[in-house]
Amino acid sequence: MAPISEDEDEDVKRAMAEALDRDGKPYRKNGEFRATRVSVATPVETILADGREETKNVAAPGDFVVNGPGGEHYVVKPEVFAARYQRKRGARDVYLARGEIIAILNPLGHAIRFWASWGEVQTGAADCMIADMFDPATRKRAGQPYIIGRAEFEQTYRRVRLPSRRRF
């Protein structure tokens, strides 16, 4: 596959940001997640349910490698992990997700790829989901969009309603 040009990367990121801001809906992760904190650099490949590679990453010492309900593995930095997961009471290495994301169906209608915030290329099919962490209190997203395979998204996320804003 040809390298990603700066123009391609910027075009995809701009389209994702515009679509998330215009049409994004809030979701919350469901299910149990296994997570291990690594003590040595550990390569991690995220393989989707259909067998396609979504991304590669290297977990640095102290990072968490999370195994989602759909079987996908991904790297989460300690500060993000602490904000996004809580240990399941009475279980070792089992966590429940907390917090919301904002997500949309791939707005480009074709397979996409871009440089993800963790410095590796992420690829998605025409029907992949685009997500970003989201703060329901401020209604602002983190500005670091990422791809979630459609099957993994449908297995792991559920739509939530935001409380209406009070007008005084």
Protein Blocks (a to p, Z undefined) as FASTA:
>chain_A
ZZddfklmmmmmmmmmmmmmmmoccdddedjddddddfbdcddddddfkopafbdcddde
hiacdddfkopacdddfklmmmmpccdehiahiacdeddddddddfkopacddddfkopa
cdddfkbccdddddfklopaehiacdddfklmmmmpccddddddddZZ
